Amino acid sequence: MVRTRRIAAAALAAALLPVAGAVLTSSQASAQTSEEIQAEIDARHSDLEKVIEDYNAKREELEDANQLIADIEAQLPELEAASLAAQDRMAEIASTAYTGGDFAMVNSVLAGDPADFADRLMYLSNLTDAENAALQDSLEQIETLETRQAELAALQASADEILAEIETQQQEIEDEIDALEEEYDDAVQEEHQEEWGDYSGDSAVVAFAYDQLGDDYVYGADGPDEWDCSGLTQGAWGAAGVSLSHNTEMQWNETARISRDELQPGDLVFYNGLSHVAIYIGGGEIIHAPNSTTVVKIADLDVMGIDGYGRP
């Protein structure tokens, strides 16, 4: 049984080792367009998904190892108690032998390596068969405990090493993606600088919105580098010290109705059945976070059907 568990543990550990070179390294993004950088980000996300799935698969496979670990841990208290009892029996036999004048011989046999005990046991020919059997059983109990403890340590170390290596791979890719996203933001800003221009007005709301140009749209996001439509308007007005809810309909209810002719930079424009909101920046233009296919950008005021206008 001990040998079977050893073989199973070794085979499991070997089967779970990550494939060498499974994680690719990112090519350096230099002088690339935002589209090229985005393609590289998408590729690295694909690599990341594979690593995460590999991690999930290893966790599933490690359930067998974890079960074996649990089984061994459950056995240890009983094995430890049996080992202590075995040591007591051995001391008792030694004491009995000492009474008969053979203590030195018994002690020399017991003091050696338990693995060689069978070879040395013959020297205790003066012990009874029952005493010999008790000694053999005691040493087997001690060896079983030591074997289980060694198996437990090996399994735990293997499991920790396997998962740690995959976690390292995952972190490396995530770091590369973070760096690429920074390069993407810089590329977008550079490519659209002439189109977007610089904001020179005095509206803190519009200034904040300009600073987010090129940021990714992410549903439910409210910054600092990812936004949905109401998260962006909430963040922009928050920069001006005004608290708005992160919801378009709620923002509609939290703002005063104004007419198109009354629009000033910073006012909110509501669209599409109150499912979208944007920030008016003047000159018939808005800044908004449109959808997950694009980024925070400047657009024409009439980019879609308007429901109305609001001023916090």
Secondary structure by P-SEA (a helix, b strand, c coil): caaaaaaaaaaaaaaaccccccbbbbcccccccaaaaaaaaaaaaaaaaaaaaaaaaaaaaaaaaaaaaaaaaaaaaaaaaaaaaaaaaaaaaaaaaaaacaaaaaaaaaacccccccccccccccccaaaaaaaaaaaaaaaaaaaaaaaaaaaaaaaaaaaaaaaaaaaaaaaaaaaaaaaaaaaaaaaacccccccccccaaaaaaaaaccccccccccccccccaaaaaaaaaaaacccccccaaaaaaabbbbccccccccbbbbcccccbbbbbccccbbbbbccccccccccccccccccccccc
